[in-house]
Amino acid sequence: IACWGHIMGARMEARMRSDLFSQYQRLSFSYYDRNNTGEMMSKLVTDLFDISEVAHHGPENLFIATIKIVGSFVLLMMINVPLTLVMLTVTLAMAVYAGVANYRKRTVFRANRVKMAGINSRLQDSLGGIRVVKGFGNEGIEVRKFADVNDSFVATKESSYRFMGQFQMASSLFQGALYTATIVGGGWFVATGSLDPADMVMYALYIGIFIAPIELLINFTETFQKGYAGFRRFVETLAEKPDVADAPDAVDLGKEVDLSQPLSVRYRDVRFSYGEGKEVLRGLDLDVPAGSTVALVGPSGGGKTTTCSLLPRFYDAKGGIVEVGGFDVKNLTLASLRAQVGIVQQDVYLFQGTIRDNIRYGDPDASQERIEEAARRANIHDFVMGLEDGYDTLVGERGTRLSGGQKQRIAIARVFLRNPRILILDEATSALDNESEERVQESLAQLSEGRTTLVIAHRLSTIRSADVIAVVDEGRVVERGTHEELLANKGIYERYYRMQFGARRER
């Protein structure tokens, strides 16, 4: 029975973990902006274990305790009703105290969960940035930061244990009161002749049977409160609604347009802000004709990346319309829209696994031939074949075994395999050396052929050949034109160009 009970608990935990992980996958970017990865991991592991413990032991303990308490109470009533009513009065007082104490205990255990999540958050943050930590020689600082959150967790644990100690002391006091009431009351009833001495001995024996399940329930309260605190956090997460979701009448983009051709993109009076903060985009207007390359330049914080994030609906515009192929993106299914948007970013994320796994992420059903073709077009195939394990080479956590240029080209191969109609290049070469940048630029040029492309760049030399250059400042497009036209206007773009190249302006 114990074996199957634990197996049941493990299966329940696994199902809840699966539900919670699926919910994490459904939630929008805004949820991840507000929450820390370490906290989410705490909910996924620690909280669910406590919930499964309650689900496994709770019904068992309650059933056994109820049977014993009811059975022993009936027997005690059969022996002596007045003495049993005295005992029942003490028991009810103990139950009232336990109820009040347990209500207070919920707050304590919820604080424990929050502090435990803080430890996970601190750990994830420090280990995730370990190269930066060691690069600056700040191991001592990280140890002190961890000590702070660790001490804070210990403080909440001490508080909970003090509370448990007080609770156990009060419970022992009430149990002692039960025995005292039994002995004093029973002695008085024996002295008055209303209770036989032999019945008094039997009554005292049954009192032990009555108190044992009460002790079981008292000891179970800690497990219950831990599980309850975890369950509250679990339910709160499942109750979160994605900010971005399919509309009831959303249509499949692939069924509405010809995907053998590039798709146009248009922003009309688009407004957007993160949360309740000030607007990042303030009436942005931009046309990107099908098959063209439009570069976005401007100061940091001007709204370039936000503009591109609205296209695949990582966020929804607060006002205005973003169109793809003539359709408002809010009227398209997320799956069909994002299937046609490929993104290459400056900070490439490679999953732990092999080079093949990371390229195939663009199309999980792709054959080895298609993977190799994508790698050739991204100018990474020859490098991969030169490795001892070829496409089975492990990339390490976040691709630590590869250089920046190599990771970038694997990311480009991933997009080649996906074969989208719209391409977003977000500072894709800004962190590379000259040789790596040249190779990646060749790959990007090939990737952009026949696709509608949005390029975000600070290096103006990389976008001179763009069909249109749009200068985004303070959430609006303030200048647009070709490289030569913008230089001739002597506006913001010309000033940026002069800052980068000085007197060596090439027309």
DOLOKE-562618 format. One record per residue (C-alpha): residue in three letters; residue number from 1; x, z, y. Coordinates in steps of 0.5 Angstrom, whole numbers, plus 500, padded with zeros to 3 digits. Layout:
DOLOKE-562618
REC rest  nr east  up north
REC  ALA NUM    X   Z     Y
...
END
This chain:
DOLOKE-562618
REC rest  nr east  up north
REC  ILE   1  500 500   500
REC  ALA   2  506 502   505
REC  CYS   3  509 495   503
REC  TRP   4  503 491   505
REC  GLY   5  501 495   511
REC  HIS   6  508 494   514
REC  ILE   7  508 486   512
REC  MET   8  501 486   515
REC  GLY   9  504 489   522
REC  ALA  10  510 484   521
REC  ARG  11  505 478   521
REC  MET  12  501 481   527
REC  GLU  13  507 481   531
REC  ALA  14  509 474   529
REC  ARG  15  502 471   531
REC  MET  16  502 475   538
REC  ARG  17  509 473   539
REC  SER  18  507 466   538
REC  ASP  19  501 466   542
REC  LEU  20  506 469   548
REC  PHE  21  511 464   547
REC  SER  22  506 459   547
REC  GLN  23  503 462   554
REC  TYR  24  510 462   557
REC  GLN  25  510 454   555
REC  ARG  26  503 453   559
REC  LEU  27  505 457   565
REC  SER  28  507 454   571
REC  PHE  29  514 454   575
REC  SER  30  511 459   580
REC  TYR  31  510 464   574
REC  TYR  32  518 463   573
REC  ASP  33  519 464   580
REC  ARG  34  516 471   580
REC  ASN  35  518 473   574
REC  ASN  36  525 475   571
REC  THR  37  527 472   564
REC  GLY  38  530 479   561
REC  GLU  39  523 482   563
REC  MET  40  519 476   559
REC  MET  41  524 477   553
REC  SER  42  522 485   553
REC  LYS  43  515 483   553
REC  LEU  44  516 478   547
REC  VAL  45  520 483   543
REC  THR  46  520 490   544
REC  ASP  47  513 491   547
REC  LEU  48  510 487   541
REC  PHE  49  514 491   536
REC  ASP  50  510 497   539
REC  ILE  51  504 494   538
REC  SER  52  505 492   531
REC  GLU  53  506 499   529
REC  VAL  54  500 502   533
REC  ALA  55  496 496   529
REC  HIS  56  499 498   522
REC  HIS  57  499 506   523
REC  GLY  58  493 507   527
REC  PRO  59  487 505   523
REC  GLU  60  491 508   517
REC  ASN  61  492 515   521
REC  LEU  62  485 515   524
REC  PHE  63  481 514   517
REC  ILE  64  485 519   513
REC  ALA  65  485 524   519
REC  THR  66  477 523   520
REC  ILE  67  476 524   513
REC  LYS  68  480 530   512
REC  ILE  69  477 533   519
REC  VAL  70  470 532   517
REC  GLY  71  471 534   510
REC  SER  72  474 541   511
REC  PHE  73  469 542   517
REC  VAL  74  463 541   512
REC  LEU  75  467 546   507
REC  LEU  76  468 551   513
REC  MET  77  461 551   515
REC  MET  78  459 552   508
REC  ILE  79  463 558   508
REC  ASN  80  461 561   515
REC  VAL  81  458 558   520
REC  PRO  82  459 563   526
REC  LEU  83  466 563   525
REC  THR  84  467 555   524
REC  LEU  85  463 555   531
REC  VAL  86  468 559   534
REC  MET  87  474 555   531
REC  LEU  88  470 548   533
REC  THR  89  470 551   541
REC  VAL  90  478 552   541
REC  THR  91  478 545   537
REC  LEU  92  474 542   543
REC  ALA  93  478 545   548
REC  MET  94  484 542   545
REC  ALA  95  481 535   544
REC  VAL  96  479 535   552
REC  TYR  97  487 537   554
REC  ALA  98  489 532   549
REC  GLY  99  485 527   552
REC  VAL 100  487 528   559
REC  ALA 101  494 529   557
REC  ASN 102  494 522   554
REC  TYR 103  491 519   560
REC  ARG 104  497 521   564
REC  LYS 105  502 519   559
REC  ARG 106  500 512   559
REC  THR 107  503 512   566
REC  VAL 108  509 515   564
REC  PHE 109  510 510   558
REC  ARG 110  508 504   562
REC  ALA 111  514 506   567
REC  ASN 112  519 506   561
REC  ARG 113  517 499   559
REC  VAL 114  518 497   566
REC  LYS 115  525 500   566
REC  MET 116  527 497   559
REC  ALA 117  525 490   562
REC  GLY 118  530 492   568
REC  ILE 119  535 493   563
REC  ASN 120  534 486   559
REC  SER 121  534 483   566
REC  ARG 122  540 486   568
REC  LEU 123  543 484   562
REC  GLN 124  541 477   562
REC  ASP 125  543 476   569
REC  SER 126  550 479   568
REC  LEU 127  552 475   561
REC  GLY 128  549 469   563
REC  GLY 129  553 469   569
REC  ILE 130  559 472   566
REC  ARG 131  564 466   568
REC  VAL 132  562 468   575
REC  VAL 133  563 475   574
REC  LYS 134  570 474   571
REC  GLY 135  572 469   576
REC  PHE 136  571 474   581
REC  GLY 137  574 480   577
REC  ASN 138  568 483   578
REC  GLU 139  567 486   571
REC  GLY 140  567 493   574
REC  ILE 141  561 492   579
REC  GLU 142  557 489   573
REC  VAL 143  558 495   570
REC  ARG 144  556 499   575
REC  LYS 145  550 495   576
REC  PHE 146  548 496   569
REC  ALA 147  549 503   569
REC  ASP 148  544 504   575
REC  VAL 149  539 501   571
REC  ASN 150  541 505   565
REC  ASP 151  541 511   568
REC  SER 152  534 509   571
REC  PHE 153  531 508   564
REC  VAL 154  534 515   562
REC  ALA 155  531 518   567
REC  THR 156  524 515   565
REC  LYS 157  525 517   558
REC  GLU 158  527 524   560
REC  SER 159  521 525   564
REC  SER 160  517 522   558
REC  TYR 161  520 527   553
REC  ARG 162  519 533   558
REC  PHE 163  512 531   558
REC  MET 164  512 530   550
REC  GLY 165  515 537   550
REC  GLN 166  510 540   554
REC  PHE 167  504 537   550
REC  GLN 168  507 539   544
REC  MET 169  508 546   546
REC  ALA 170  500 546   549
REC  SER 171  498 543   542
REC  SER 172  502 549   538
REC  LEU 173  499 554   543
REC  PHE 174  492 551   541
REC  GLN 175  494 551   533
REC  GLY 176  496 558   534
REC  ALA 177  489 560   538
REC  LEU 178  486 557   532
REC  TYR 179  489 561   527
REC  THR 180  488 567   531
REC  ALA 181  481 566   532
REC  THR 182  480 565   525
REC  ILE 183  484 572   523
REC  VAL 184  481 576   529
REC  GLY 185  474 573   528
REC  GLY 186  474 573   520
REC  GLY 187  477 580   520
REC  TRP 188  471 582   525
REC  PHE 189  466 579   520
REC  VAL 190  469 582   514
REC  ALA 191  469 589   517
REC  THR 192  461 588   519
REC  GLY 193  460 586   512
REC  SER 194  458 579   514
REC  LEU 195  463 575   510
REC  ASP 196  466 577   503
REC  PRO 197  474 578   503
REC  ALA 198  475 572   498
REC  ASP 199  471 567   502
REC  MET 200  476 570   508
REC  VAL 201  482 568   504
REC  MET 202  479 561   502
REC  TYR 203  477 560   509
REC  ALA 204  484 561   511
REC  LEU 205  486 556   506
REC  TYR 206  481 551   509
REC  ILE 207  484 552   516
REC  GLY 208  491 549   514
REC  ILE 209  487 543   511
REC  PHE 210  483 542   518
REC  ILE 211  489 543   522
REC  ALA 212  494 538   518
REC  PRO 213  490 532   520
REC  ILE 214  490 534   528
REC  GLU 215  497 535   528
REC  LEU 216  498 528   525
REC  LEU 217  493 525   531
REC  ILE 218  498 529   536
REC  ASN 219  504 526   533
REC  PHE 220  501 519   533
REC  THR 221  499 519   540
REC  GLU 222  506 517   542
REC  THR 223  506 511   538
REC  PHE 224  499 510   541
REC  GLN 225  501 510   548
REC  LYS 226  508 506   547
REC  GLY 227  503 501   544
REC  TYR 228  498 501   549
REC  ALA 229  503 500   554
REC  GLY 230  506 494   551
REC  PHE 231  499 491   549
REC  ARG 232  497 492   557
REC  ARG 233  503 488   559
REC  PHE 234  501 483   553
REC  VAL 235  494 482   555
REC  GLU 236  496 481   563
REC  THR 237  501 476   561
REC  LEU 238  496 472   557
REC  ALA 239  491 473   562
REC  GLU 240  495 469   567
REC  LYS 241  492 462   569
REC  PRO 242  497 456   570
REC  ASP 243  497 454   577
REC  VAL 244  498 447   575
REC  ALA 245  493 444   569
REC  ASP 246  489 438   567
REC  ALA 247  483 437   571
REC  PRO 248  477 436   567
REC  ASP 249  476 429   568
REC  ALA 250  484 427   568
REC  VAL 251  486 420   566
REC  ASP 252  491 418   562
REC  LEU 253  496 414   566
REC  GLY 254  498 410   560
REC  LYS 255  491 407   559
REC  GLU 256  490 406   567
REC  VAL 257  496 402   569
REC  ASP 258  501 397   566
REC  LEU 259  507 401   564
REC  SER 260  512 395   562
REC  GLN 261  512 395   570
REC  PRO 262  515 400   575
REC  LEU 263  510 405   578
REC  SER 264  509 406   586
REC  VAL 265  510 413   589
REC  ARG 266  506 415   595
REC  TYR 267  506 421   599
REC  ARG 268  500 422   604
REC  ASP 269  500 427   609
REC  VAL 270  503 432   604
REC  ARG 271  503 440   606
REC  PHE 272  506 445   601
REC  SER 273  509 452   602
REC  TYR 274  511 457   596
REC  GLY 275  506 463   596
REC  GLU 276  504 465   602
REC  GLY 277  511 463   606
REC  LYS 278  511 458   611
REC  GLU 279  510 451   610
REC  VAL 280  516 447   607
REC  LEU 281  513 440   608
REC  ARG 282  508 439   614
REC  GLY 283  505 433   613
REC  LEU 284  510 429   610
REC  ASP 285  509 421   609
REC  LEU 286  513 417   605
REC  ASP 287  512 410   601
REC  VAL 288  516 408   595
REC  PRO 289  514 401   593
REC  ALA 290  515 400   585
REC  GLY 291  522 398   583
REC  SER 292  525 400   589
REC  THR 293  530 406   590
REC  VAL 294  529 411   596
REC  ALA 295  534 416   598
REC  LEU 296  532 422   601
REC  VAL 297  537 426   606
REC  GLY 298  537 431   611
REC  PRO 299  539 438   612
REC  SER 300  539 444   606
REC  GLY 301  532 447   606
REC  GLY 302  529 441   609
REC  GLY 303  524 439   603
REC  LYS 304  527 434   599
REC  THR 305  527 437   593
REC  THR 306  520 440   594
REC  THR 307  518 433   595
REC  CYS 308  521 431   589
REC  SER 309  518 437   585
REC  LEU 310  511 435   587
REC  LEU 311  511 428   584
REC  PRO 312  511 431   576
REC  ARG 313  507 436   579
REC  PHE 314  512 442   578
REC  TYR 315  508 445   584
REC  ASP 316  501 442   587
REC  ALA 317  501 440   594
REC  LYS 318  497 445   598
REC  GLY 319  494 439   602
REC  GLY 320  495 431   602
REC  ILE 321  495 427   596
REC  VAL 322  501 425   592
REC  GLU 323  500 418   588
REC  VAL 324  503 415   582
REC  GLY 325  501 408   581
REC  GLY 326  495 408   586
REC  PHE 327  493 415   582
REC  ASP 328  492 422   585
REC  VAL 329  497 426   581
REC  LYS 330  492 431   580
REC  ASN 331  487 426   577
REC  LEU 332  492 425   571
REC  THR 333  494 428   565
REC  LEU 334  500 432   566
REC  ALA 335  503 429   559
REC  SER 336  502 422   561
REC  LEU 337  505 423   568
REC  ARG 338  511 427   566
REC  ALA 339  512 422   560
REC  GLN 340  513 417   566
REC  VAL 341  518 421   570
REC  GLY 342  525 422   568
REC  ILE 343  530 427   572
REC  VAL 344  537 428   572
REC  GLN 345  539 434   576
REC  GLN 346  546 437   579
REC  ASP 347  545 443   574
REC  VAL 348  545 440   567
REC  TYR 349  542 444   562
REC  LEU 350  544 443   555
REC  PHE 351  541 446   549
REC  GLN 352  545 450   544
REC  GLY 353  546 445   538
REC  THR 354  549 438   537
REC  ILE 355  550 432   542
REC  ARG 356  545 429   538
REC  ASP 357  540 434   539
REC  ASN 358  541 434   546
REC  ILE 359  540 427   547
REC  ARG 360  534 426   542
REC  TYR 361  530 431   547
REC  GLY 362  528 425   551
REC  ASP 363  524 423   545
REC  PRO 364  524 428   538
REC  ASP 365  522 422   534
REC  ALA 366  528 417   536
REC  SER 367  532 414   530
REC  GLN 368  540 415   530
REC  GLU 369  540 407   532
REC  ARG 370  536 409   539
REC  ILE 371  540 415   540
REC  GLU 372  547 411   540
REC  GLU 373  544 406   544
REC  ALA 374  542 411   549
REC  ALA 375  549 414   549
REC  ARG 376  552 407   550
REC  ARG 377  548 405   556
REC  ALA 378  550 412   559
REC  ASN 379  557 411   558
REC  ILE 380  558 417   553
REC  HIS 381  558 413   546
REC  ASP 382  566 412   546
REC  PHE 383  567 419   548
REC  VAL 384  562 422   542
REC  MET 385  565 418   537
REC  GLY 386  572 420   539
REC  LEU 387  570 427   537
REC  GLU 388  571 430   530
REC  ASP 389  564 431   529
REC  GLY 390  561 426   533
REC  TYR 391  554 426   534
REC  ASP 392  554 433   530
REC  THR 393  559 436   535
REC  LEU 394  556 443   538
REC  VAL 395  556 443   545
REC  GLY 396  556 451   546
REC  GLU 397  551 455   550
REC  ARG 398  549 451   556
REC  GLY 399  554 446   554
REC  THR 400  560 450   555
REC  ARG 401  565 446   551
REC  LEU 402  564 439   555
REC  SER 403  566 437   562
REC  GLY 404  561 437   568
REC  GLY 405  561 429   567
REC  GLN 406  560 429   560
REC  LYS 407  554 434   560
REC  GLN 408  551 429   566
REC  ARG 409  552 423   562
REC  ILE 410  549 426   556
REC  ALA 411  543 428   561
REC  ILE 412  543 421   563
REC  ALA 413  543 418   555
REC  ARG 414  537 423   554
REC  VAL 415  533 420   560
REC  PHE 416  535 413   557
REC  LEU 417  532 415   551
REC  ARG 418  525 417   554
REC  ASN 419  525 411   558
REC  PRO 420  520 413   564
REC  ARG 421  518 408   569
REC  ILE 422  520 413   575
REC  LEU 423  527 416   576
REC  ILE 424  529 422   580
REC  LEU 425  536 423   581
REC  ASP 426  537 430   585
REC  GLU 427  544 431   587
REC  ALA 428  546 428   580
REC  THR 429  554 427   582
REC  SER 430  555 432   588
REC  ALA 431  559 437   583
REC  LEU 432  563 432   580
REC  ASP 433  570 429   581
REC  ASN 434  572 422   583
REC  GLU 435  573 419   576
REC  SER 436  567 423   573
REC  GLU 437  563 421   579
REC  GLU 438  565 413   578
REC  ARG 439  563 413   571
REC  VAL 440  556 417   572
REC  GLN 441  555 412   578
REC  GLU 442  555 407   573
REC  SER 443  551 410   568
REC  LEU 444  546 412   574
REC  ALA 445  546 405   577
REC  GLN 446  544 402   570
REC  LEU 447  539 407   569
REC  SER 448  535 405   575
REC  GLU 449  535 398   574
REC  GLY 450  527 396   573
REC  ARG 451  525 403   575
REC  THR 452  522 406   581
REC  THR 453  528 411   584
REC  LEU 454  528 417   588
REC  VAL 455  535 420   590
REC  ILE 456  537 426   593
REC  ALA 457  544 426   596
REC  HIS 458  548 429   601
REC  ARG 459  554 424   600
REC  LEU 460  552 419   604
REC  SER 461  557 414   601
REC  THR 462  553 414   594
REC  ILE 463  546 412   597
REC  ARG 464  548 406   602
REC  SER 465  545 401   597
REC  ALA 466  538 404   597
REC  ASP 467  533 400   599
REC  VAL 468  530 405   604
REC  ILE 469  533 411   606
REC  ALA 470  529 417   609
REC  VAL 471  531 423   613
REC  VAL 472  527 429   611
REC  ASP 473  527 435   616
REC  GLU 474  523 441   617
REC  GLY 475  518 438   612
REC  ARG 476  517 431   615
REC  VAL 477  520 424   614
REC  VAL 478  523 423   621
REC  GLU 479  527 417   620
REC  ARG 480  527 411   615
REC  GLY 481  530 405   614
REC  THR 482  536 401   611
REC  HIS 483  543 404   612
REC  GLU 484  545 399   617
REC  GLU 485  538 400   621
REC  LEU 486  539 408   621
REC  LEU 487  546 407   624
REC  ALA 488  544 403   629
REC  ASN 489  539 408   631
REC  LYS 490  544 413   633
REC  GLY 491  539 419   630
REC  ILE 492  540 424   625
REC  TYR 493  543 420   620
REC  GLU 494  548 417   624
REC  ARG 495  550 424   626
REC  TYR 496  551 426   619
REC  TYR 497  554 420   617
REC  ARG 498  559 421   623
REC  MET 499  560 428   620
REC  GLN 500  562 426   613
REC  PHE 501  566 420   615
REC  GLY 502  569 421   622
REC  ALA 503  571 415   626
REC  ARG 504  572 411   619
REC  ARG 505  565 408   619
REC  GLU 506  564 403   615
REC  ARG 507  558 398   617
END
